[in-house]
Each structure stands twice: as structure tokens, then as C-alpha cells.
Amino acid sequence: MAEITEKETSWEDHLAAAIKSFRNEMKEWRVELLPEEFHQHRNAAKREMLLACRSLLDAKIAKLEEQDKEKTAPKATRIQVE
């Protein structure tokens, strides 16, 4: 593998710093542009989506547990009486 020199990594460091700075600027701009009520509704929507995902996971877990119980439950056997 080729050796990475300082010159090759300097543009990556500069780009990473620019992206970080841009994100910080956007956060400040977004807070100023959008009303607080929007952020409250967005957070509530995020919470509801997470709760929906939780309900799906809970249902799947319950189904898997039920399948495990069915597999381990003793089965009835037929006994012939002579």
C-alpha cells in the first residue's frame, strides 16, 4: 500500500473542518429560521416513530417466544391398549 504523505491528508483535514463548520452554521440558522413549535412537533414525531418500531419489535418477540413454547411443549402420544 502506498505511503500517505502530509500533503495528501491535509485536504482531508481541511474538508472535515469545513463540513463541521458548515453543520454548526446550519444548526444555528435552522434554530433561527424555524419556530420552536416546529421543533417540538418534530421531536414528538420522532418519539412516535420510535414507539411504533418498539411495538413491531415487541410483537415479533412475542411471536418468537410463542413458537419456542410450542416447540418445547410435550406432545400427546397415542397408546394402543390390547
Order of alpha helices (4+ residues) and beta strands (2+ residues): alpha-alpha
